[in-house]
Amino acid sequence: MSIDDAIRRRRSIRGLQGPPLEPAEVERLVALALTAPAPHHTQPWRFVDISPDRRDTLATAMGATWRADMERDGVPRAQQERALARSRRQVEEAPTLLLGCLVPDGLRRYEDDRWRAEWGLAQQSFGAAMQNILLSASEAGLGAFWISAPLYAGDAVRSALGLDAEWAPQAFIALGRRDAAYQPFDRPEPDLGRHVVRR
Ligand SMILES: Cc1cc2nc3c(=O)[nH]c(=O)nc-3n(C[C@H](O)[C@H](O)[C@H](O)COP(=O)(O)O)c2cc1C
């Protein structure tokens, strides 16, 4: 099958079932992530395969951060509870929960605004690394989806998992076997008139 078909066929599959991926399956996906294009010939990514034992502590720590944010935003309490319960379910029920982090390895340490650009390069490469995982999981018949919550709760994630201070949590990928009943959202048709201009 062509790469184009593989790219088109990948969807976010949020209906996941066990069993968790074997360690070798996780390592195969991470090895593919490590082939992503990256700035300055670096590999500024780290991945954590999070065991079920840690999930409650992790969901509680992330939830405390999110609750404080929602309180500041004036989100009604009942809405907070629904959002937190849904997030906890995603963390606790993912058969495999893989956290992706960025590290500043090999980035140029500018004292001025260029540091933000360097970090931006690393974040761009992180997206490429994650896409490798999502594509390969899809082609292996697995279900997978991206969860962005760790980016909003870096300190909580780092402390719940005992990660090094330099590891900047970016996102989870939840992985598992596909629930055949899960239907992905409709995907808009490409609208090249809107997305491409020529000058
Ligand atoms: C940076 C980023 C953050 C995302 N965050 C979430 C998320 O927190 N929860 C979720 O269910 N999906 C998340 N997604 C998945 C998108 O919702 C999904 O890719 C998009 O709706 C297109 O659907 P598709 O992946 O099936 O093509 C995220 C994707 C990206 C790239």
The ligand as a MOL file (V3000), in Angstrom:
LIG
                    3D

  0  0  0     0  0            999 V3000
M  V30 BEGIN CTAB
M  V30 COUNTS 31 33 0 0 0
M  V30 BEGIN ATOM
M  V30 1 C -1.3510 18.9140 19.0670 0
M  V30 2 C -2.5590 18.0130 19.0880 0
M  V30 3 C -3.3230 17.9550 20.2260 0
M  V30 4 C -4.4210 17.0740 20.2900 0
M  V30 5 N -5.0850 16.9310 21.4770 0
M  V30 6 C -6.0720 16.0160 21.5720 0
M  V30 7 C -6.6820 15.7690 22.8280 0
M  V30 8 O -6.3060 16.3300 23.8620 0
M  V30 9 N -7.6880 14.8500 22.8830 0
M  V30 10 C -8.1110 14.1790 21.7660 0
M  V30 11 O -9.0350 13.3630 21.8680 0
M  V30 12 N -7.5410 14.3790 20.5540 0
M  V30 13 C -6.5150 15.2680 20.4390 0
M  V30 14 N -5.8810 15.4500 19.2370 0
M  V30 15 C -6.3490 14.7190 18.0570 0
M  V30 16 C -7.1520 15.6280 17.1480 0
M  V30 17 O -8.3890 15.9350 17.7400 0
M  V30 18 C -7.3430 14.9100 15.7970 0
M  V30 19 O -6.0870 14.6530 15.2330 0
M  V30 20 C -8.1600 15.7460 14.8460 0
M  V30 21 O -9.4730 15.8910 15.3110 0
M  V30 22 C -8.2080 15.1160 13.4370 0
M  V30 23 O -8.7510 13.8170 13.4910 0
M  V30 24 P -7.9200 12.5510 12.9570 0
M  V30 25 O -6.6460 12.4500 13.7830 0
M  V30 26 O -8.8200 11.3750 13.1020 0
M  V30 27 O -7.5930 12.8330 11.5040 0
M  V30 28 C -4.7880 16.3090 19.1540 0
M  V30 29 C -4.0090 16.3880 18.0010 0
M  V30 30 C -2.8990 17.2100 17.9800 0
M  V30 31 C -2.0080 17.2100 16.7580 0
M  V30 END ATOM
M  V30 BEGIN BOND
M  V30 1 1 1 2
M  V30 2 1 2 3
M  V30 3 2 2 30
M  V30 4 2 3 4
M  V30 5 1 4 5
M  V30 6 1 4 28
M  V30 7 2 5 6
M  V30 8 1 6 7
M  V30 9 1 6 13
M  V30 10 2 7 8
M  V30 11 1 7 9
M  V30 12 1 9 10
M  V30 13 2 10 11
M  V30 14 1 10 12
M  V30 15 2 12 13
M  V30 16 1 13 14
M  V30 17 1 14 15
M  V30 18 1 14 28
M  V30 19 1 15 16
M  V30 20 1 16 17
M  V30 21 1 16 18
M  V30 22 1 18 19
M  V30 23 1 18 20
M  V30 24 1 20 21
M  V30 25 1 20 22
M  V30 26 1 22 23
M  V30 27 1 23 24
M  V30 28 2 24 25
M  V30 29 1 24 26
M  V30 30 1 24 27
M  V30 31 2 28 29
M  V30 32 1 29 30
M  V30 33 1 30 31
M  V30 END BOND
M  V30 END CTAB
M  END
